[in-house]
Amino acid sequence: MNGPHPGGRRTDAVTLEPGAPVVGRQRGRGTVRIGPISWVMHRREVLVVGILIAVVVAVGAFALTQGEYRIPLDRLLAAFAGDGSESVLRIVLDWRLPRVVVAIVGGIALGLSGAVFQSITRNPLGSPDIIGFNSGAFTGALIVTLVIGGNYAATVTGALLGGLATALLVYVLAWSRGVQGFRLIVIGIAMSAVLNAFNDYLQLRADLNAAIVAASWGMGSLADLGWSEVVPVAVAVAVLVPLLALLSRRLGTLELGDDIAKSLGIPVERTRLMLLVIGVALTATVTAVAGPIIFVALAAPQLARRLTRSAGIPLVPSAAMGAALLLVSDVVAQRIIAPAALPVGAVTVTLGGIYLIVLLIVQAGKR
């Protein structure tokens, strides 16, 4: 929305809700306020998010039309309108759509989780798949499925508890008159190595069929997901995103350093712990549904920051980037060796390795 400035200049601001007050004097920036929640959106951020949403819609439509049975676009649109044959409706609405929805919502959760941890640690390597929280969630899920034996709800609960227990242990071990980002990352990497070894041990001791299923799931896969798997991810995002939005200002202030945050009256450690719980819950829910998927939480916030040219980690673009990355990776996994399909984790781990090498080279060049 463009409006006149009292001094004769113009301020370009963006509002996401009709009637939401816009505050600010810098060109291309406005404060969006919805009830107690407010955040700053730059015009470039809105443009990037819009492009990413368009990518998600286009790739999602492509994913729904492709497969062993190809569906033309007109029949796809008819299926969403409730028209068409029973077989087309079943293929689109019951088989393919849940997978696309999980990829989008799960990507949002991973992108936000990565943004939280990279902001807390003030380090581009501060990602749940690097510092062990994904591994901890996977450990919790494996204990439930291979050792205790439980249903799907118990597996989700086990993944959440495993991720939270890992986060708490890493937090305690990293504590030294406060938690420093680099120390948290180093201890998290060591914890990840220990947990991965323990996960391998659990799978080796398990029944052969159960071990094969667990190993396939451990690669990260969105195959054979139905609406029952959509529900926990959607509920987690619906509950945790508003909580994260309420803490978004504190999160941005923490990026400036603990001393500045304390001087502004922010309870640093309590805020960091709350953000840690939210970030772990987001990634643990995705892990429980699809297994540990790496790279998305690592790369989405950094790619979003570079595209938006933001000084910090932007939450909304990170979420949109996460959705686009996971959905595109899943489509590539399905089509790259069609008619066979790869787990989406096989694609993301390849992209993640390349990205991590480039990131390390760039960081070394800056030094």
Residue pairs with C-beta under 8 A, 6 or more apart in sequence:
1 12
1 13
1 14
1 15
1 22
1 30
2 10
2 11
2 12
2 13
3 10
3 11
3 13
4 10
5 11
5 25
10 27
11 24
11 25
11 26
11 27
11 30
12 27
12 28
12 29
12 43
13 22
13 24
13 28
13 29
13 30
13 43
14 22
14 30
14 32
14 41
14 42
14 43
14 46
15 22
15 30
15 32
16 32
16 34
16 41
17 32
17 34
20 32
20 33
20 34
21 31
21 33
22 30
22 31
22 32
23 30
23 31
23 33
24 30
24 31
24 40
28 42
28 43
28 44
29 40
29 41
29 42
29 43
30 40
30 41
31 38
31 39
31 40
31 41
32 38
32 39
32 40
32 41
36 246
37 242
37 245
37 246
37 248
38 249
39 245
39 248
39 249
39 315
39 316
41 316
42 308
42 310
44 308
44 309
45 308
45 310
45 314
45 316
45 317
48 304
48 307
48 308
48 317
48 320
49 316
49 317
49 320
52 317
52 320
52 321
52 323
52 324
53 320
55 324
55 328
56 104
56 320
56 323
56 324
56 327
59 324
59 327
59 328
59 331
60 100
60 104
60 327
61 73
61 76
62 331
63 96
63 99
63 100
63 327
63 330
63 331
63 334
64 71
64 76
64 92
64 96
64 97
64 100
65 71
65 72
65 73
65 76
66 331
66 334
66 335
67 91
67 96
67 334
68 339
69 91
71 79
71 88
71 91
71 92
75 84
75 88
76 92
78 84
78 88
79 88
79 89
79 92
79 93
80 92
82 89
94 226
94 227
98 225
98 226
98 227
98 229
98 230
99 222
99 223
99 225
99 330
100 327
101 230
101 234
102 222
102 225
102 229
102 230
102 233
102 289
102 290
103 222
103 323
103 326
103 327
103 330
103 344
104 323
104 326
104 327
105 230
105 233
105 234
105 237
105 323
106 222
106 233
106 286
106 289
106 290
106 293
106 326
107 296
107 300
107 319
107 322
107 323
107 324
107 325
107 326
107 327
108 237
108 241
108 319
108 320
108 322
108 323
109 233
109 236
109 237
109 240
109 282
109 283
109 285
109 286
109 322
110 128
110 282
110 283
110 286
110 293
110 296
110 297
110 300
110 322
110 326
111 296
111 297
111 300
111 301
111 304
111 318
111 319
111 320
111 321
111 322
111 323
111 325
112 240
112 241
112 244
112 279
112 282
112 315
112 318
112 319
112 322
113 128
113 279
113 280
113 282
113 283
113 297
114 127
114 128
114 296
114 297
114 298
114 299
114 300
114 301
114 318
114 322
115 300
115 301
115 304
115 313
115 314
115 315
115 318
115 319
116 244
116 251
116 275
116 276
116 278
116 279
116 282
117 126
117 127
117 128
117 131
117 133
117 276
117 279
117 297
118 124
118 126
118 127
118 301
118 302
118 313
119 126
119 251
119 252
119 254
119 255
119 275
119 312
119 313
120 126
120 181
120 184
120 251
120 254
120 272
120 275
120 276
120 279
121 131
121 181
121 182
121 184
121 185
122 181
122 255
122 257
123 181
123 182
123 185
124 298
124 302
124 359
124 363
125 185
125 298
125 359
126 181
126 184
126 185
127 297
127 298
128 134
128 163
128 279
128 280
128 283
128 297
129 283
129 292
129 293
129 294
129 295
129 297
129 298
129 352
130 185
130 188
130 189
130 192
130 298
131 170
131 184
131 185
131 187
131 188
131 189
131 191
131 192
132 166
132 170
132 188
132 189
132 190
132 191
132 192
132 195
133 163
133 166
133 167
133 170
133 188
133 279
133 280
133 283
133 284
134 163
134 192
134 283
134 287
134 292
134 293
134 294
134 297
135 166
135 191
135 192
135 195
135 196
135 199
135 292
136 162
136 163
136 165
136 166
136 167
136 191
136 195
136 284
137 159
137 160
137 162
137 163
137 166
137 280
137 283
137 284
137 287
137 288
137 292
138 159
138 162
138 195
138 199
138 218
138 287
138 291
138 292
139 162
139 166
139 195
139 198
139 199
139 202
140 158
140 159
140 160
140 161
140 162
140 163
140 165
140 284
141 155
141 156
141 158
141 159
141 162
141 287
141 288
142 199
142 202
142 203
142 214
143 158
143 162
143 202
144 150
144 154
144 155
144 157
144 158
144 159
145 155
145 158
145 210
145 214
146 202
146 203
146 205
146 206
146 210
146 211
146 214
147 202
148 154
148 158
150 158
152 228
152 229
155 288
156 232
156 285
156 288
156 289
158 288
159 284
159 285
159 287
159 288
160 280
160 281
160 284
160 285
160 288
162 284
163 280
163 281
163 283
163 284
163 287
164 277
164 280
164 281
164 284
166 191
166 195
166 280
167 276
167 277
167 280
169 191
170 184
170 187
170 188
170 191
171 179
171 184
171 273
171 276
173 187
173 191
174 180
174 183
174 184
174 187
174 188
176 183
178 258
178 268
178 269
179 269
179 272
199 218
202 214
203 211
203 214
203 215
203 218
204 211
206 214
216 343
217 290
217 291
218 291
218 292
218 345
219 291
219 343
219 345
219 346
220 290
220 291
220 292
220 293
220 294
220 343
220 344
220 345
220 346
220 348
220 349
221 290
221 291
221 343
221 344
221 345
222 290
222 330
222 344
223 341
223 343
225 289
225 290
229 289
229 290
232 285
232 288
232 289
233 285
233 286
233 289
236 281
236 282
236 285
237 282
240 278
240 281
240 282
241 319
243 278
244 251
244 275
244 278
244 315
245 315
247 271
247 274
247 275
247 278
248 315
250 261
250 266
250 271
250 275
251 271
251 275
251 315
252 312
253 260
253 261
253 264
253 266
254 261
254 266
254 268
254 271
254 272
254 275
255 312
255 313
258 268
261 268
261 271
262 268
283 297
286 293
287 293
290 344
291 343
291 345
292 345
293 326
293 344
293 345
293 348
294 345
294 348
294 349
294 352
295 325
295 329
295 348
295 349
295 351
295 352
295 355
296 322
296 325
296 326
296 329
296 348
297 322
298 352
298 355
298 356
299 321
299 325
299 351
299 352
299 355
300 318
300 319
300 321
300 322
300 325
301 313
301 314
301 318
301 321
302 359
303 321
303 325
304 310
304 313
304 314
304 317
304 318
304 320
304 321
305 312
305 313
305 314
305 317
305 318
307 317
307 321
308 314
308 317
310 317
325 348
326 344
326 348
329 344
329 347
329 348
329 351
330 344
330 347
332 347
333 341
333 342
333 343
333 344
333 346
333 347
334 341
334 342
336 342
336 347
